[in-house]
Amino acid sequence: AQTVTQSQPEMSVQEAETVTLSCTYDTSESDYYLFWYKQPPSRQMILVIRQEAYKQQNATENRFSVNFQKAAKSFSLKISDSQLGDAAMYFCAYARSNDYKLSFGAGTTVTVRA
Amino acid sequence: DTGVSQDPRHKITKRGQNVTFRCDPISEHNRLYWYRQTLGQGPEFLTYFQNEAQLEKSRLLSDRFSAERPKGSFSTLEIQRTEQGDSAMYLCASSKSRSMNTEAFFGQGTRLTVV
């Protein structure tokens, strides 16, 4: 079974600053996908960014970028120019390329200080 | 279409009662998933449908749980003889195709409290 580990239960960042969330995963597969999801207090999960394991280039989406280290099985999320609306729980998730199930980490709560 | 819809948003029930939740996926999505999320944890996979076929059930889904997706549209998740340990947020998600390039959209969830 695949496991996803987020070692930071909480992170705090000043508005306009940068914060990096850590994620490691365990898998024996060579082809898979990694995701970061955001869950605001309203509880609806929203996809932030996605990375295909076969791609060496790190994914970016506006202020969100990842550092994907396949050999180290590490997948960190960087939020640049943090905004108050970024405050939420962030989940790292994994799925095999031929699969459909998401395996989630325990999450990191991000608070943004004005 | 406003996205994945779940009903009810909140449910309080007495231990031993049966409860049923409904999920309406995005209309053109043929894949539908149920997850369970306890407080402070990430969601855990429960079961998955491709159209009307239930293709996989997690070991988390005991015999007291049953899910259906008649006609490949909405889905229901029923819990019989509820226990306090069933208290959680039940999330539904849907996606359009086999490809993981297709995003899975989540509903707002049904929060179950068993007293």
Interface residues (C-beta under 8 A of the other chain):
Chain A: V4 Y33 S42 R43 Q44 M45 I46 L47 R50 E52 F91 A93 A95 S97 Y100 K101 L102 S103 F104 G105 A106 G107
Chain B: R31 Y33 Y35 G40 Q41 G42 P43 E44 F45 Y48 E56 M89 L91 A93 S95 R98 M100 N101 E103 A104 F106 G107 Q108 G109
